[in-house]
Amino acid sequence: MSIENQAPDYIRAIAPYQGGRPIAEIARLYGFTEDSIVKLASNENPLGMSPKARQAMLDASADLGRYPDGNGHDLKLAISRRFDLPMDWITLGNGSNDILELVAHAFLRPGRESLYAAHSFAVYALATQANGGTSVVVPAKANDLGHDLDAMRAAVTSKTAVVWVANPNNPTGSFIEAKSLKAFIDGIPEDVLVVLDEAYTEYLEPSEHYDAFDWVRHHPNLLVSRSFSKAYGLAGLRVGYGVAQPAVTDLLNRVRQPFNVNSLAQAAASAALFDEEFLAESAALNREGLVQLSRGLRDLGLHVLPSRGNFVLVDLSTSASFVAALDAVTGDAGKPLGVRCFEALLAKGVITRPVANYGLPKHLRVSVGLREENAVFLDAMQALARGEK
Ligand SMILES: Cc1ncc(COP(=O)(O)O)c(C=O)c1O
């Protein structure tokens, strides 16, 4: 038997995660200079990282000959102070992606089910499959493509081990208000772990905020994950965390790598947590960018889903004239509409994200950038709408 056949079927069947295309790669392929490319593909913070986080990271770089603190004491202390949480409720991750994988590793195995909504974050499916679990995908609501919580509750069986909810969700941008979300969590059996993925929570308006950490106090089966990659601007450092009661936290810590979060990330995240000014600036820029992108796309006759994240999802099929113009530019009706638009934009130096792998072949996801970057994207879309290559 060949060596690759020694891996379990469910591992060999994994379709690798498709991330946003890096600027350097597109520059190389299309002959652009790197600084002429606009990347609106990975829901990053267009402001970069907070100056305080940068300084903390530079200070920590003096000691890189040593291993990081494997228990992440200082960062856990910072999170615990910032949100008034016990330190033994916190698990640190190499990005919140790591937390999601630790959950799957600890709770899923062949014969156990993992439940999530259609068009929700791709890693739920990947992490499930990597551990031999069975994915149960619940159709989304027709209006905003958001989670249908009633249908998700009804899909829970005695085999369900983990239920994943992203709020706001990526790539749809849909948001579940606190009351319905809390009622949903209250209705899940105690022996099923609920993962509430709050990677974009810092972008919510004050009126939408809720405190899921407080819910953890009453739910030993709830884990809330948070990311430093979005509003905190630390995507390249890879750091996130999970908050759950000690029993779940202890399990996650058993399966994580001893040094899963590096020293620079720990130092930068500890400082970023308290840089309120930077967070507020990031949220304000995002608010304006969402309006700018949504207006610009609607002016082209395209339907933009309401988004509570740092990106918008646009349905390209909603304007017949745009589709006809794109057909004229790309001349290849074989590929999904979203992929063709993505490729036509690449040729203009703008990187966006096709979402056909999320079951959305006619949509395109566009991250909020700086005002000028959003304008470059909208100009490129207008040129496409005029049928210009
Ligand atoms: C909903 C959601 N959860 C988690 C993540 C993972 O982010 P990170 O690993 O950078 O914290 C992402 C990244 O795009 C996301 O969209």
The ligand as a MOL file (V3000), in Angstrom:
LIG
                    3D

  0  0  0     0  0            999 V3000
M  V30 BEGIN CTAB
M  V30 COUNTS 16 16 0 0 0
M  V30 BEGIN ATOM
M  V30 1 C -15.5290 33.6090 12.0730 0
M  V30 2 C -14.0530 33.4380 12.1970 0
M  V30 3 N -13.5760 32.7500 13.2220 0
M  V30 4 C -12.2590 32.5660 13.3930 0
M  V30 5 C -11.3510 33.0790 12.4980 0
M  V30 6 C -9.9020 32.7680 12.6900 0
M  V30 7 O -9.1570 33.9000 12.9280 0
M  V30 8 P -7.7540 33.8590 13.6300 0
M  V30 9 O -7.2590 32.4550 13.6500 0
M  V30 10 O -6.8870 34.7440 12.8280 0
M  V30 11 O -7.9830 34.3650 15.0450 0
M  V30 12 C -11.7990 33.8050 11.3970 0
M  V30 13 C -10.8420 34.3380 10.3980 0
M  V30 14 O -11.1490 34.8150 9.3740 0
M  V30 15 C -13.1890 33.9920 11.2530 0
M  V30 16 O -13.6790 34.6650 10.2030 0
M  V30 END ATOM
M  V30 BEGIN BOND
M  V30 1 1 1 2
M  V30 2 1 2 3
M  V30 3 2 2 15
M  V30 4 2 3 4
M  V30 5 1 4 5
M  V30 6 1 5 6
M  V30 7 2 5 12
M  V30 8 1 6 7
M  V30 9 1 7 8
M  V30 10 2 8 9
M  V30 11 1 8 10
M  V30 12 1 8 11
M  V30 13 1 12 13
M  V30 14 1 12 15
M  V30 15 2 13 14
M  V30 16 1 15 16
M  V30 END BOND
M  V30 END CTAB
M  END
